[in-house]
Amino acid sequence: MTELSNRQIRILKSIIEEFIETAQPVGSDTLERKYNLGISPATIRNEMVELTKTGFLKQAHTSSGRTPTSMGLKYYINNLMKPEKPSLTEEVAMKEKVWDYRDEFERLLREAIKELAQRTKMLSLATTDQGDVFSSGVSNILDAPEFYDIDLTKTILSYLERFDFWYNLIQKAVDSDDPIHILLGDELGLELFEPCGFVYTHFKAGPRSGAIGVVGPARIKYSRIIPMVRYFGELIGEVSRNW
């Protein structure tokens, strides 16, 4: 991957954080005004052109603004993001929500994805080694501008019960040592899903196994979402430890 200068890293980080917040292409004037980069809009524009040439940014139609590519987002996640772990109070509250279902696998999963959807404000889902798919929080994605596209929304909803689709996606990370897996844009296998992202982790529940995660825009707040998905994967394993 292309090595970025410190100035390019600062610009890329600012663009991604602005895009996550607004869902709008980001221009040099916005960066100069809001992010105190200490360089002129002209210099910012030149660096944005370079970041576009190297694949970290893309230009939105005829607008002068830029949005991050999947490569840019993954660079941010791996190198620039500061995770926001759930507080101890949150962890206790989430554990209490699922504790009563610790002896019932399906109820445990349903409660876990319900709580994950509420905590992340995303569409959450879980798959199992028995070929089941559970989902919760469908209405959450409707607040994101990306899902104002009725064709995208209809397609996402129609795929929620297709275990084969999610199983094939999840299999992409079988050989990865990282507990958190992130698929963005064309990695989701459909051109229509280009604005979307899927963050998930595998879990073990006694003799059972599966994956749990969230689906939403590619510009989700990863600093919050990733630690939350990781926690729920670990929580399912913890409460089912004695199975």
For each residue, the residues with C-beta under 8 A, 3 or more apart:
1: 71 75
2: 54 55 56
3:
4: 8 9 12 51 56 75
5: 8 9
6: 9 10
7: 10 11 37 39 47
8: 4 5 11 12 47 50 51
9: 4 5 6 12 13 79 80
10: 6 7 13 14 35 37
11: 7 8 14 15 31 37 44 47 48 51
12: 4 8 9 15 16 51 56 57 68 72 75 76 80
13: 9 10 16 17 76 80
14: 10 11 17 18 26 31 34 35 37
15: 11 12 18 19 26 31 48 57 66 67 68 72
16: 12 13 19 20 68 72 73 76 80 219
17: 13 14 20 21
18: 14 15 21 22 26 30 31 34 35
19: 15 16 22 23 24 25 26 67 68 219
20: 16 17 219 220 221
21: 17 18
22: 18 19 26
23: 19 144 145 146 217 219
24: 19 65
25: 19 59 60 63 65 66 67
26: 14 15 18 19 22 30 31 65 66 67
27: 30 31 63 64 65 66
28: 31 32 41 42 44 45 48 64
29: 32 33 41
30: 18 26 27 33 34 65
31: 11 14 15 18 26 27 28 34 35 37 41 44
32: 28 29 35 37 39 40 41 44
33: 29 30
34: 14 18 30 31
35: 10 14 18 31 32
36:
37: 7 10 11 14 31 32 44
38:
39: 7 32 43 44
40: 32 43 44
41: 28 29 31 32 44 45
42: 28 45 46
43: 39 40 46 47
44: 11 28 31 32 37 39 40 41 47 48
45: 28 41 42 48 49 64
46: 42 43 49 50
47: 7 8 11 43 44 50 51
48: 11 15 28 44 45 51 52 57 66
49: 45 46 52 53
50: 8 46 47 53 54
51: 4 8 11 12 47 48 54 56 57 66 72
52: 48 49 55 56 57 58 59 66
53: 49 50
54: 2 50 51
55: 2 52 69 71 72
56: 2 4 12 51 52 68 69 71 72 75
57: 12 15 48 51 52 66 67 68 69 72
58: 52 66 67 68 69
59: 25 52 63 64 65 66
60: 25 63 65 66 67
61:
62:
63: 25 27 59 60
64: 27 28 45 59
65: 24 25 26 27 30 59 60
66: 15 25 26 27 48 51 52 57 58 59 60
67: 15 19 25 26 57 58 60
68: 12 15 16 19 56 57 58 72 73 76 219
69: 55 56 57 58 72 73 185
70: 73 74 184 185 186 187 218
71: 1 55 56 74 75
72: 12 15 16 51 55 56 57 68 69 75 76
73: 16 68 69 70 76 77 184 197 218 219 222
74: 70 71 77 78 182 184
75: 1 4 12 56 71 72 78 79 80
76: 12 13 16 68 72 73 79 80 81 222
77: 73 74 80 81 182 222 226
78: 74 75 81
79: 9 75 76
80: 9 12 13 16 75 76 77
81: 76 77 78 222 223 226
82: 223
83: 223 226 227
84: 223 224 227
85: 227 231
86: 90 91 94 119 227 228 231
87: 90 91
88: 91 92
89: 92 93
90: 86 87 93 94 119
91: 86 87 88 94 95 231
92: 88 89 95 96
93: 89 90 96 97
94: 86 90 91 97 98 115 119 231 232 235
95: 91 92 98 99 235 238 239
96: 92 93 99
97: 93 94 111 115
98: 94 95 101 102 108 111 112 115 235 236 239
99: 95 96 102 239
100:
101: 98 104 107 108 110 111
102: 98 99 108 239 240
103: 243
104: 101 107 108
105: 108 109 128 205 206 208 240
106: 109 110 132 134
107: 101 104 110 111
108: 98 101 102 104 105 111 112 205 236 239 240
109: 105 106 112 113 126 128 134 210 212 236
110: 101 106 107 113 114 134 136
111: 97 98 101 107 108 114 115
112: 98 108 109 115 116 126 212 232 235 236
113: 109 110 116 117 124 125 126 134 135 136 137 212
114: 110 111 117 118 124 136 137
115: 94 97 98 111 112 118 119 232
116: 112 113 119 120 122 124 136 137 212 214 228 229 232
117: 113 114 120 121 122 123 124 136 137 140 214
118: 114 115 121 137
119: 86 90 94 115 116 228
120: 116 117 124 137 140 214 224 225 228 229
121: 117 118 137 140 143
122: 116 117 137 140 141 214 215 216 220 225
123: 117 135 136 137 138 140 141 156 214 215 216
124: 113 114 116 117 120 135 136 137 212 213 214 215
125: 113 133 134 135 136 160 166 212 213 214 215
126: 109 112 113 133 134 135 210 211 212 213
127: 132 133 134 163 166 167 170 210 211
128: 105 109 131 132 208 209 210
129: 208 209 210
130: 208
131: 128 163 167
132: 106 127 128 163 210
133: 125 126 127 160 161 162 163 166
134: 106 109 110 113 125 126 127
135: 113 123 124 125 126 138 160
136: 110 113 114 116 117 123 124 125
137: 113 114 116 117 118 120 121 122 123 124 140 141
138: 123 135 141 142 157 160
139: 142
140: 117 120 121 122 123 137 143 216
141: 122 123 137 138 144 147 153 156 215 216 217
142: 138 139 147 153
143: 121 140 147
144: 23 141 147 216 217
145: 23 148 217
146: 23 149 152 195 196 217 218
147: 141 142 143 144 152 153 156 217
148: 145 153
149: 146 152 153 195
150: 153 154
151: 154 155 192
152: 146 147 149 155 156 192 193 195 196
153: 141 142 147 148 149 150 156 157
154: 150 151 157 158
155: 151 152 158 159 190 192 193
156: 123 141 147 152 153 159 160 193 196 215
157: 138 153 154 160
158: 154 155 162
159: 155 156 162 165 166
160: 125 133 135 138 156 157
161: 133
162: 133 158 159 165 166
163: 127 131 132 133 166 167
164: 167 168
165: 159 162 168 169 189
166: 125 127 133 159 162 163 169 170 211
167: 127 131 163 164 170 171
168: 164 165 171 172 189
169: 165 166 172 183 188 189 198
170: 127 166 167 173 174 181 200 202 211
171: 167 168 174
172: 168 169 181 183 187
173: 170 176 178 181 200 202
174: 170 171
175:
176: 173 181
177:
178: 173 181
179: 201 202 230 233
180: 199 200 201 226 229 230
181: 170 172 173 176 178 199 200 201 213
182: 74 77 197 198 199 222 226
183: 169 172 187 188 197 198
184: 70 73 74 187 188 196 197 198 218
185: 69 70 188 193 194 195 196 197 218
186: 70 189 191 193 194
187: 70 172 183 184
188: 169 183 184 185 193 196 197 198
189: 165 168 169 186 193
190: 155 193
191: 186 194
192: 151 152 155
193: 152 155 156 185 186 188 189 190 196
194: 185 186 191
195: 146 149 152 185 217 218
196: 146 152 156 184 185 188 193 215 216 217 218
197: 73 182 183 184 185 188 215 216 217 218 219 220
198: 169 182 183 184 188 213 214 215
199: 180 181 182 213 214 220 222 225 226 229
200: 170 173 180 181 211 212 213 214 229
201: 179 180 181 211 212 213 229 230 232 233
202: 170 173 179 209 210 211 233
203: 209 210 211 212 233 234 236 237
204: 208 209 236 237 240
205: 105 108 208 209 210 236 237 240 243
206: 105 240 241 243
207: 243
208: 105 128 129 130 204 205 240 243
209: 128 129 202 203 204 205
210: 109 126 127 128 129 132 202 203 205
211: 126 127 166 170 200 201 202 203
212: 109 112 113 116 124 125 126 200 201 203 229 232 233 236
213: 124 125 126 181 198 199 200 201 229
214: 116 117 120 122 123 124 125 198 199 200 220 225 229
215: 122 123 124 125 141 156 196 197 198
216: 122 123 140 141 144 196 197 220
217: 23 141 144 145 146 147 195 196 197 220
218: 70 73 146 184 185 195 196 197
219: 16 19 20 23 68 73 197
220: 20 122 197 199 214 216 217 225
221: 20 224 225
222: 73 76 77 81 182 199 225 226
223: 81 82 83 84 226 227
224: 84 120 221 227 228
225: 120 122 199 214 220 221 222 228 229
226: 77 81 83 180 182 199 222 223 229 230
227: 83 84 85 86 223 224 230 231
228: 86 116 119 120 224 225 231 232
229: 116 120 180 199 200 201 212 213 214 225 226 232 233
230: 179 180 201 226 227 233 234
231: 85 86 91 94 227 228 234 235
232: 94 112 115 116 201 212 228 229 235 236
233: 179 201 202 203 212 229 230 236 237
234: 203 230 231 237 238
235: 94 95 98 112 231 232 238 239
236: 98 108 109 112 203 204 205 212 232 233 239 240
237: 203 204 205 233 234 240 241
238: 95 234 235 241
239: 95 98 99 102 108 235 236
240: 102 105 108 204 205 206 208 236 237 243
241: 206 237 238
242:
243: 103 205 206 207 208 240
